[in-house]
Amino acid sequence: MANLDKYLTIEDLMKAARRRVPKMFFDYADSGAWTESTYRENSSDFEKIKLRQRVAVNLENRNLATTMMGQPVSMPVAIAPVGSTGMQSADGEIKAARAAEKFGIPFTLSTMAICSIEDVAENTTKPFWFQLYVMRDKPFIERLIDRAKAAKCPVLVLTMDLQILGQRHKDIRNGLRAPPPITPRFLFEIATKPAWTFGMLGTKRRTFRNIAGHVTEAVNLASLSKWTATQFDLTLNWKDIAWIKKRFGGPVVVKGILDAEDARLAV
Ligand SMILES: Cc1cc2nc3c(=O)[nH]c(=O)nc-3n(C[C@H](O)[C@H](O)[C@H](O)COP(=O)(O)O)c2cc1C
């Protein structure tokens, strides 16, 4: 386990990740679609928020602990679903879920994770949240919801804003894949990123394990990519939320709402 004391800022962590992780995966995490303007705004919008500072109040027992979705948390923050985390670091989703567990905040596992629902459940002791992408293959979605229930995930996070993928120039230029194709460029990466390489050699989790082995059309890597690329359901609408909610039977967080009107429709 890395000693985190030497990383004082997010920039320090980013620099370390750039050194450690193959370019195609670092760029995947550090980029946006098309001109990347909304990606930049993700940071710049937050910079505009200023906190009101009051003085002469008793600060002794300040406490960030609260509840989120009925669950006690040490602070009101959850780890968002991040696809392919297990490609940034071997078994990345398990590591992140364990860190969240230790810290007392929820971890959200992505549909497009490398470690499966079952992998994370077997390697953690507290329940984690599961994020669902709605695919055209409804029996697969039903099985996925049932698997999340079997793993005792208390909250389902339903992502609504990725039915059409934005064009991500860096990913196209880098030929992003999980696992990556063995090209001369990638062999160079393997040689120059030994910590990442040894980690990956030490795990069997190197592809999208929520999907691989759970869809008959996706028997190998080529068919898995083909299946996934055609699966995001363009007809996803508010009525779908109703059956998903019913099937899951617990709280559903609707994720990716960007317009106030849509927020009103979601409730
Ligand atoms: C590399 C990367 C992968 C992501 N993968 C997913 C995903 O699989 N599912 C999902 O719902 N959101 C995904 N997101 C979106 C995040 O969950 C989150 O909503 C977004 O990054 C905004 O939060 P932030 O400002 O804290 O980054 C991803 C974001 C990034 C940067």
The ligand as a Gaussian input file, in Angstrom:
#p B3LYP/6-31G(d) Opt

LIG

0 1
 C      -12.530000       8.327000     -16.268000
 C      -13.985000       8.464000     -15.922000
 C      -14.826000       7.369000     -16.021000
 C      -16.169000       7.481000     -15.688000
 N      -16.977000       6.377000     -15.764000
 C      -18.270000       6.471000     -15.396000
 C      -19.091000       5.319000     -15.393000
 O      -18.662000       4.216000     -15.715000
 N      -20.392000       5.471000     -15.025000
 C      -20.919000       6.680000     -14.666000
 O      -22.099000       6.757000     -14.349000
 N      -20.150000       7.782000     -14.633000
 C      -18.847000       7.705000     -14.986000
 N      -18.044000       8.831000     -14.936000
 C      -18.609000      10.098000     -14.457000
 C      -18.334000      10.265000     -12.964000
 O      -19.044000       9.275000     -12.220000
 C      -18.762000      11.660000     -12.470000
 O      -20.138000      11.845000     -12.638000
 C      -18.055000      12.787000     -13.212000
 O      -16.665000      12.508000     -13.323000
 C      -18.277000      14.150000     -12.546000
 O      -17.762000      14.155000     -11.255000
 P      -16.332000      14.880000     -10.918000
 O      -16.543000      16.333000     -11.228000
 O      -16.112000      14.576000      -9.476000
 O      -15.304000      14.244000     -11.828000
 C      -16.696000       8.731000     -15.262000
 C      -15.834000       9.829000     -15.163000
 C      -14.503000       9.705000     -15.479000
 C      -13.603000      10.924000     -15.347000

